[in-house]
């Protein structure tokens, strides 16, 4: 079903990308957004330039207050740093919508990927991937390796405090 859904959605987006619509219409916005997503030539040409301002802010961080400001800005743009927040149907009273706060902020699917023995190879590949991203961003090899190690360490510290997949399957544990 998921593959069939993905195929249908891609078809809709391809149609919107090819069409001509009023510049303020939702069709135009979705078509343009999708077109920018699939334009790999432009994305490769731009490199990290679209996020240089954000990277500069991160590099200037000196205090935890700076970190809070950056996380708040990311949430403003729909990037769920450290946690997820949203509105959804109340699981106990389905006629209401309520706010939900949920765990998040790690790069791998759940805490098991950081601590289970059978996931160690995935964790190593994840760290290598982060290292490659830093190198693509212009870091020298040794600095990229150190930065990637710190990212995985930070992820691991967050993951330590998270609920396991089994704990998350218990509705009461995530009802807030």
C-alpha angles and dihedrals in degrees: 000000000000092000091048090049092049090051092050093047092048089051091052092048092047089053091049091047091054096044133086117232140163107289093241097046125112089236091058092046094050093044092050093045092051092045090055090048095054096041096099093167091060093041091052091046092051093046111174095337093106090061100036092108091054092046090050091053090050092049090052094055114126105155140034087252088064089052092052090051092051093047091048090051091049091051089050087061096044098262106136100214113181094345143018124239129185149125123266144151114299106250091212100041110028095192090071137064118217139182118263129199116197141178119265145121100109123114099223124066098260146340094279090072090064100046113021117098093224090059098051093102091053090049091052091049090048091054090048090051091052090049089054091050090053090050090051087052089058103265118143114245098259094046091047091052092050093046092049091050090052091049092053090046090052091047090049092052090052092045092052090068097043128100118255121245089258091053091049091056089067103086094210090060094063099033106111 
